[in-house]
């Protein structure tokens, strides 16, 4: 298992289907480019992105272990991309909604502080 320090809190395990991995990675890349002036946010997003990019076989369910801060960044990235997509991109929007359903609710996300 991971060596998470007590300051980071317990790990959250996000389970992603292969199609969700690609969309989540796109969302994180968008967040990284949008938050160029925020090194902490970029660092957290890059850490999650590195987990996503180190996936195994394309037909396997991926388990990504996230700290609370990484979970919040992932949630923010997915919501950002969901808001940016148009109606014509319904399939990708459905995938983003499925990812959001796997994450804790908005109130939990707001309670997580990123310093």
Residue pairs with C-beta under 8 A, 6 or more apart in sequence:
1 11
1 65
2 11
2 65
4 10
4 11
4 67
8 67
8 68
8 69
9 67
9 68
10 68
11 65
11 66
11 67
12 65
12 66
12 67
12 68
12 71
12 104
13 63
13 64
13 65
13 66
14 63
14 64
14 66
14 71
14 74
14 102
14 103
15 61
15 62
15 63
15 64
15 102
16 24
16 52
16 61
16 62
16 63
16 64
16 99
16 102
17 61
17 62
17 98
18 55
18 58
18 59
18 60
18 62
19 95
20 95
20 98
20 99
21 52
21 55
21 62
23 81
23 92
23 95
23 96
23 99
24 52
24 74
24 77
24 78
24 99
25 49
25 52
25 53
26 81
27 74
27 77
27 78
27 80
27 81
27 96
28 45
28 46
28 48
28 49
28 52
28 73
28 74
28 77
29 49
30 77
30 80
30 81
30 84
31 41
31 45
31 73
31 76
31 77
31 80
32 42
32 45
32 46
32 49
34 80
35 41
35 42
35 45
36 42
40 114
40 115
41 73
41 114
44 69
44 70
44 73
44 114
45 73
45 77
47 70
48 64
48 66
48 70
48 73
48 74
51 64
51 65
52 62
52 64
55 62
56 62
66 74
68 112
69 112
69 114
71 103
71 104
71 109
71 112
72 109
72 112
72 114
73 114
74 103
75 100
75 103
75 104
75 109
76 109
78 96
78 99
78 100
78 103
79 100
81 96
82 93
82 96
82 97
82 100
85 92
85 93
85 96
103 109
